[in-house]
Amino acid sequence: MLKNKEVKRWLLMSLVVVGISTYLIYSISPQAALYTFCAEGVLIGLYYMETKQRYRKINQLSLHLMDMFAGKSALDISDNQEGELSLLKNDIYKITLMLREKTELLQKDKIYLADTLSDISHQLKTPLTAMFMMTDLLSDPQLPVAKRVEFIEHIRQQLERIEWLVGSLLKMSKIDAKAVVFKKEPILMKDLIEQALNPLLVPIDMKEVAIQFTGDDTIFWHGDKHWTVEALVNVLKNAIEHVSQKGHVSIQCTKNPLHIELIIADDGEGIPANDIPHLFERFYRGENAKPDSVGIGLAMSKSILQHQQATIEVTSEIGKGTTFLIKFYLPHVSD
């Protein structure tokens, strides 16, 4: 305590003041000077004890902080009373909680990044291995022309798959990093659905899938047309892939004071109950997943919709089909 320069300076100044005041009063009355000296001595002693107590609390607070940063214990504020030290202790408690939460989030981000890189590596490894094998076979001059054409087609398909995977991952990374600014423009829901169906016309024709749209053709929603089409394409693609030949996919659009409701239902094979809770997880492939599925489309759809105050849910029954329920909440409700 006495090693502290501030305390030493304060004691020195106090003794000087006591000495001067005692001397001046002594010239008037020796008895008054004695009383003054004693009173000032008591005040100095009390102030010294209070200062010592304050420094002791500061030292305890410093030790608590060291323990917290070492991960040993949390700061206890249950004994707080009124005063500047208690306010300081509360502020430090809040800051340390925020720092701890940020540290936990950073740790989660690191784990997530590591898992994502591992998943990407796994997804790229299979097509790359297949292309390396087919490239080695293509170098054989005795390889029949028919096989050469077949291998070249397989390589092209694998390259398309890699291109789609990398493109999708880049899109999801931009969304996760909040680098995408979603527009708020009026969109006719029927036009939105038609644009989402356009890229799927070939598989629809090949499987002779019947698409049925019901609902109000005049419903408008304010959102980002480009990204919302991207989300709906993945949902519709999933429905078309899992229906049988000449299957049916129904699209129903309705509106109420709370939200616009879009229901996409198919009469396909359905999704096992144990797969449904994980359906929107990145790189998750269920029991009925197609061989070329990487499990990223529905995850991206959910991310796009959530960033526009929309939700997506799924219900399914084996052998009867799957239903996706998308709710686009109206601005005055989401705000």
C-alpha positions as CSV (number, residue, x, y, z in Angstrom):
1,M,0.0,0.0,0.0
2,L,2.7,2.5,1.0
3,K,4.7,1.5,-2.0
4,N,2.0,3.1,-4.2
5,K,3.2,6.5,-5.4
6,E,-0.3,8.0,-5.3
7,V,-0.7,7.0,-1.7
8,K,2.7,8.3,-0.7
9,R,2.1,11.6,-2.4
10,W,-1.3,11.9,-0.7
11,L,0.1,11.1,2.7
12,L,2.9,13.7,2.2
13,M,0.5,16.4,1.2
14,S,-1.9,15.6,4.1
15,L,1.0,15.8,6.6
16,V,2.1,19.1,5.2
17,V,-1.5,20.5,5.5
18,V,-1.8,19.1,9.0
19,G,1.5,20.6,10.1
20,I,0.7,24.1,8.7
21,S,-2.8,24.2,10.0
22,T,-1.7,23.0,13.5
23,Y,1.1,25.6,13.6
24,L,-1.3,28.4,12.6
25,I,-3.9,27.4,15.2
26,Y,-1.3,26.8,17.9
27,S,-0.3,30.5,17.7
28,I,-3.9,31.3,18.6
29,S,-4.7,28.5,21.1
30,P,-2.4,25.5,22.0
31,Q,-5.4,23.5,23.2
32,A,-7.3,24.1,19.9
33,A,-4.2,23.1,18.0
34,L,-4.1,19.8,19.8
35,Y,-7.8,19.1,19.1
36,T,-7.2,20.1,15.4
37,F,-4.2,17.8,15.2
38,C,-6.0,14.8,16.7
39,A,-9.1,15.4,14.5
40,E,-7.0,15.6,11.3
41,G,-5.0,12.6,12.3
42,V,-8.3,10.6,12.8
43,L,-9.5,11.8,9.4
44,I,-6.3,10.8,7.7
45,G,-6.4,7.4,9.4
46,L,-10.0,6.8,8.3
47,Y,-9.2,7.9,4.8
48,Y,-6.1,5.7,4.7
49,M,-8.2,2.7,5.9
50,E,-10.9,3.4,3.3
51,T,-8.3,3.7,0.6
52,K,-6.6,0.5,1.7
53,Q,-10.0,-1.3,1.5
54,R,-10.6,0.2,-2.0
55,Y,-7.2,-1.0,-3.2
56,R,-7.9,-4.4,-1.7
57,K,-11.1,-4.7,-3.7
58,I,-9.4,-3.6,-6.9
59,N,-6.7,-6.2,-6.3
60,Q,-9.4,-8.9,-5.8
61,L,-11.1,-7.7,-9.0
62,S,-7.8,-8.0,-10.8
63,L,-7.3,-11.5,-9.5
64,H,-10.8,-12.4,-10.6
65,L,-10.2,-11.1,-14.1
66,M,-7.0,-13.2,-14.3
67,D,-8.9,-16.3,-13.3
68,M,-11.7,-15.5,-15.8
69,F,-9.3,-15.1,-18.7
70,A,-7.7,-18.4,-17.6
71,G,-11.1,-20.0,-17.7
72,K,-11.1,-20.9,-14.0
73,S,-14.2,-19.1,-12.7
74,A,-16.7,-16.4,-13.5
75,L,-16.9,-13.0,-11.8
76,D,-19.3,-13.0,-8.9
77,I,-21.5,-9.9,-8.7
78,S,-23.9,-11.2,-6.0
79,D,-22.1,-9.1,-3.3
80,N,-22.3,-5.8,-5.2
81,Q,-23.4,-2.7,-3.3
82,E,-23.8,0.9,-4.4
83,G,-20.6,2.7,-5.3
84,E,-18.2,3.3,-8.1
85,L,-16.3,0.0,-7.6
86,S,-19.6,-1.9,-7.9
87,L,-20.4,-0.1,-11.1
88,L,-17.0,-0.8,-12.4
89,K,-17.4,-4.5,-11.4
90,N,-20.7,-4.7,-13.3
91,D,-19.3,-3.1,-16.4
92,I,-16.3,-5.5,-16.3
93,Y,-18.7,-8.4,-15.8
94,K,-20.7,-7.4,-18.9
95,I,-17.6,-6.9,-21.0
96,T,-16.1,-10.3,-20.0
97,L,-19.4,-12.0,-20.8
98,M,-19.4,-10.4,-24.3
99,L,-15.8,-11.4,-24.8
100,R,-16.5,-15.0,-23.7
101,E,-19.5,-15.2,-26.0
102,K,-17.5,-13.9,-28.9
103,T,-14.7,-16.4,-28.1
104,E,-17.2,-19.2,-28.1
105,L,-18.7,-18.0,-31.5
106,L,-15.2,-17.8,-33.0
107,Q,-14.5,-21.3,-31.8
108,K,-17.8,-22.5,-33.3
109,D,-16.9,-20.7,-36.5
110,K,-13.5,-22.5,-36.6
111,I,-15.1,-25.9,-36.1
112,Y,-17.7,-25.1,-38.7
113,L,-15.1,-24.0,-41.2
114,A,-13.0,-27.1,-40.6
115,D,-16.1,-29.3,-41.0
116,T,-17.1,-27.4,-44.2
117,L,-13.7,-27.8,-45.7
118,S,-13.7,-31.5,-44.9
119,D,-17.1,-31.9,-46.5
120,I,-16.0,-29.9,-49.6
121,S,-12.9,-32.0,-49.9
122,H,-15.0,-35.2,-49.6
123,Q,-17.5,-33.9,-52.2
124,L,-14.7,-33.0,-54.7
125,K,-12.7,-36.1,-54.1
126,T,-15.2,-38.5,-55.7
127,P,-15.6,-36.7,-59.1
128,L,-11.9,-35.9,-59.3
129,T,-10.9,-39.5,-58.7
130,A,-13.3,-40.7,-61.3
131,M,-12.0,-38.2,-63.8
132,F,-8.4,-39.2,-63.1
133,M,-9.3,-42.8,-63.8
134,M,-11.1,-42.0,-67.0
135,T,-8.3,-39.8,-68.2
136,D,-5.8,-42.6,-67.7
137,L,-8.1,-44.9,-69.7
138,L,-8.4,-42.3,-72.5
139,S,-4.7,-42.3,-72.9
140,D,-4.8,-45.9,-74.1
141,P,-4.6,-45.8,-78.0
142,Q,-6.4,-49.2,-78.2
143,L,-9.5,-47.9,-76.4
144,P,-12.7,-48.3,-78.6
145,V,-14.2,-45.1,-79.9
146,A,-17.5,-45.8,-78.2
147,K,-15.8,-46.1,-74.8
148,R,-13.8,-43.0,-75.5
149,V,-17.0,-41.0,-76.2
150,E,-18.6,-42.5,-73.1
151,F,-15.7,-41.5,-70.9
152,I,-15.5,-38.0,-72.3
153,E,-19.3,-37.6,-71.5
154,H,-18.7,-38.8,-68.0
155,I,-15.9,-36.3,-67.5
156,R,-18.1,-33.5,-68.8
157,Q,-20.8,-34.5,-66.3
158,Q,-18.4,-34.6,-63.4
159,L,-17.0,-31.1,-64.4
160,E,-20.6,-29.8,-64.5
161,R,-21.1,-31.2,-61.0
162,I,-18.0,-29.6,-59.7
163,E,-18.9,-26.3,-61.3
164,W,-22.3,-26.4,-59.7
165,L,-20.9,-27.4,-56.3
166,V,-18.3,-24.6,-56.3
167,G,-20.8,-22.1,-57.5
168,S,-23.3,-23.1,-54.8
169,L,-20.7,-22.9,-52.1
170,L,-19.7,-19.5,-53.2
171,K,-23.3,-18.3,-53.1
172,M,-23.8,-19.7,-49.6
173,S,-20.5,-18.2,-48.4
174,K,-21.7,-14.7,-49.6
175,I,-25.0,-15.2,-47.8
176,D,-23.4,-16.4,-44.6
177,A,-20.9,-13.5,-44.7
178,K,-23.8,-11.1,-45.2
179,A,-22.2,-9.8,-48.4
180,V,-25.5,-10.2,-50.3
181,V,-27.9,-7.2,-50.3
182,F,-31.4,-8.6,-50.8
183,K,-33.6,-6.3,-52.8
184,K,-37.1,-5.3,-51.9
185,E,-38.9,-5.2,-55.2
186,P,-42.6,-6.1,-56.0
187,I,-42.8,-9.6,-57.4
188,L,-45.8,-11.3,-58.8
189,M,-45.8,-14.8,-57.2
190,K,-47.0,-16.5,-60.3
191,D,-44.1,-15.1,-62.3
192,L,-41.7,-16.1,-59.6
193,I,-42.9,-19.7,-59.8
194,E,-42.7,-19.8,-63.6
195,Q,-39.2,-18.5,-63.6
196,A,-38.2,-21.2,-61.0
197,L,-39.7,-23.9,-63.2
198,N,-37.9,-22.7,-66.4
199,P,-34.5,-24.4,-65.6
200,L,-36.4,-27.6,-64.8
201,L,-38.5,-28.0,-68.0
202,V,-36.2,-30.7,-69.4
203,P,-36.5,-33.1,-66.4
204,I,-40.2,-32.3,-66.2
205,D,-40.7,-33.3,-69.9
206,M,-38.4,-36.4,-69.5
207,K,-40.4,-37.7,-66.6
208,E,-43.7,-36.3,-67.9
209,V,-44.4,-34.7,-64.5
210,A,-47.7,-32.9,-64.2
211,I,-47.3,-29.5,-62.7
212,Q,-50.5,-27.9,-61.3
213,F,-50.7,-24.4,-60.0
214,T,-53.7,-23.1,-57.9
215,G,-54.2,-19.9,-56.1
216,D,-54.6,-16.2,-56.7
217,D,-52.6,-15.1,-59.9
218,T,-52.4,-11.4,-58.6
219,I,-50.5,-12.0,-55.3
220,F,-47.5,-9.7,-55.0
221,W,-44.6,-10.0,-52.6
222,H,-41.7,-7.6,-52.0
223,G,-38.3,-9.4,-52.1
224,D,-35.3,-10.3,-54.2
225,K,-36.5,-11.9,-57.3
226,H,-33.1,-13.4,-58.4
227,W,-32.3,-15.1,-55.0
228,T,-35.8,-16.2,-54.3
229,V,-36.0,-17.9,-57.7
230,E,-32.7,-19.7,-56.7
231,A,-34.3,-20.9,-53.5
232,L,-37.5,-22.1,-55.2
233,V,-35.6,-23.9,-58.0
234,N,-33.9,-26.2,-55.4
235,V,-37.2,-27.0,-53.7
236,L,-39.0,-27.7,-57.0
237,K,-35.9,-29.7,-58.2
238,N,-36.1,-31.9,-55.1
239,A,-39.8,-32.5,-55.7
240,I,-39.4,-33.4,-59.4
241,E,-36.4,-35.7,-58.7
242,H,-38.4,-37.8,-56.2
243,V,-41.6,-38.3,-58.1
244,S,-42.0,-41.4,-60.3
245,Q,-42.6,-41.3,-64.1
246,K,-45.8,-39.3,-64.8
247,G,-45.9,-38.1,-61.2
248,H,-47.6,-35.0,-59.9
249,V,-46.4,-31.8,-58.3
250,S,-48.9,-29.2,-57.1
251,I,-48.1,-25.6,-56.3
252,Q,-50.6,-23.6,-54.2
253,C,-50.2,-19.9,-53.4
254,T,-52.5,-18.1,-51.0
255,K,-52.4,-14.9,-48.9
256,N,-53.7,-13.8,-45.6
257,P,-53.1,-10.7,-43.4
258,L,-50.0,-12.3,-41.9
259,H,-48.1,-13.9,-44.8
260,I,-48.1,-15.3,-48.3
261,E,-48.2,-19.1,-48.2
262,L,-46.6,-21.2,-50.9
263,I,-47.2,-25.0,-50.7
264,I,-45.2,-27.3,-53.0
265,A,-46.4,-30.9,-52.7
266,D,-45.5,-34.1,-54.7
267,D,-46.8,-37.6,-54.7
268,G,-43.3,-39.2,-54.7
269,E,-41.6,-41.7,-52.6
270,G,-41.5,-39.5,-49.4
271,I,-38.8,-38.8,-46.9
272,P,-38.0,-41.1,-44.0
273,A,-38.9,-39.6,-40.6
274,N,-35.3,-39.7,-39.3
275,D,-34.1,-37.6,-42.3
276,I,-36.6,-34.8,-41.9
277,P,-34.9,-32.9,-39.0
278,H,-31.7,-32.9,-41.0
279,L,-33.1,-32.1,-44.4
280,F,-31.9,-28.5,-44.5
281,E,-28.4,-29.2,-43.1
282,R,-25.5,-28.6,-45.3
283,F,-24.1,-31.7,-47.0
284,Y,-26.7,-34.0,-45.5
285,R,-27.7,-36.9,-47.7
286,G,-30.8,-38.9,-46.7
287,E,-31.6,-42.5,-47.3
288,N,-33.4,-41.7,-50.5
289,A,-30.9,-39.2,-51.8
290,K,-30.0,-39.5,-55.5
291,P,-26.4,-40.7,-56.3
292,D,-25.3,-37.3,-57.6
293,S,-26.8,-35.4,-54.7
294,V,-24.4,-33.4,-52.5
295,G,-27.0,-32.1,-50.0
296,I,-26.5,-28.4,-50.4
297,G,-29.6,-27.2,-52.4
298,L,-32.2,-27.2,-49.7
299,A,-29.7,-25.7,-47.2
300,M,-29.1,-22.8,-49.5
301,S,-32.9,-22.4,-50.1
302,K,-33.5,-22.1,-46.3
303,S,-30.7,-19.6,-45.9
304,I,-31.9,-17.4,-48.8
305,L,-35.5,-17.5,-47.4
306,Q,-34.5,-16.8,-43.8
307,H,-32.5,-13.7,-44.9
308,Q,-35.8,-12.4,-46.4
309,Q,-38.0,-13.0,-43.3
310,A,-39.5,-16.2,-44.8
311,T,-39.6,-19.7,-43.4
312,I,-39.7,-23.2,-44.9
313,E,-41.0,-26.4,-43.3
314,V,-41.4,-29.9,-44.6
315,T,-43.8,-32.8,-43.9
316,S,-43.6,-36.2,-45.6
317,E,-44.9,-39.7,-45.5
318,I,-43.3,-42.7,-47.1
319,G,-45.1,-43.8,-50.2
320,K,-47.4,-40.8,-50.2
321,G,-45.2,-37.8,-51.0
322,T,-43.6,-34.7,-49.5
323,T,-44.9,-31.2,-48.8
324,F,-42.9,-28.0,-48.5
325,L,-44.6,-25.1,-46.8
326,I,-43.0,-21.7,-47.4
327,K,-44.3,-18.6,-45.6
328,F,-43.3,-15.1,-46.9
329,Y,-44.1,-12.8,-44.0
330,L,-45.6,-9.4,-44.9
331,P,-43.4,-6.3,-44.0
332,H,-45.7,-4.9,-41.3
333,V,-45.6,-8.3,-39.5
334,S,-41.9,-9.0,-39.7
335,D,-41.0,-5.5,-38.6
